[in-house]
Amino acid sequence: MTLSISEIEGAVTRFIAGQFLDGDASELDRTTPLLQAQVLTSLNIVTLITFLETEFKVTVPGIAFKPEHLATIEAIARWVTTLPPA
């Protein structure tokens, strides 16, 4: 089953809010600059990538990871659709 971009965005938003924002997604939307707003730190990025691999059954090759992939929830969702299956 293939998920839509909006379904991936929803799952990523819920994960980020629950893991890094004490469950509060009120100021988080698909275009929030996650790195600039320091929502994602180096440790959080590792946790997020593990979630992406588990939740969406994809593989994140080390060479495929670029900061722009994690810039926003929208960017993360689009990136997930390009990753190879696990």
N, C-alpha and C positions, 0 to 999 in steps of 0.2 A: 504494500500500500504506500503510495506516494503522498506525502503531506504537502499542503500548499504553503506558500511563504507566510501567510497570515497565521496558519496553525503553528508553524515553527516559531514565529515571533511571539505568539501567545505562550508557548511552552518556555521559551528563553526568558521572557519577561517574568513569568511566575517563578522560575528558578532563581534569577538574579534578585528579585524582590525577597524571596524567602531565604536565600543564603547570605546575601550581602547587605540587605536594607531592612532587616527585622520585619519582613513581610509587608513593608509599606511601598507600594508601587505608585503612589499618588503623583510623584514628580518624575516618573519614568515613562517615557513613550518610545516609539520606534526610532526616533531621531535624537534621543538624548546622547550627548557625547560621553560615552562611558569611560574612556581613558582620561579625557580632560577633566571630567567631573570626579575623577578618582573613585568611581564605582568599582572599576576593575583595577586591582593591584597585581603585582607579579604573582603572588600566591593565589589570588582569586582567579587569575587566568588559567592556572593549572587546574583548579577545581572546575572551572567552566568547560575547559576542553575535555576533561574526563566525563562530565555530564553530556556534552555533545556526542561523544563517541558512544556512550551507553544508551542514551535516550533515542538517538537517531540511527544507531547501528552503522556508523561511519568510521573511517580511519582518518586521523589527522596526521599526515606525514610531517615530520619536522621541517622539511624544506618548503612545505606549502603554507606555513604560518607566517603571516605578515600583520603588523599592527592595524592596518586599514581593515582587515577582516573583522576586527573586534571593536571598531570605532563606534558603532551603534547597534541596536538590536536588529534593525533592518539589514545592516551589513553582515551580521552574524548569520541571519536566516538565509540570505542569498549565498553566502559562503558554504553553508551546510549542504545546499543543493548541488554544489560542485564537487563535494568530497567523495572519494571512492567508498563503496560499501565495506563494512568490516568483514 
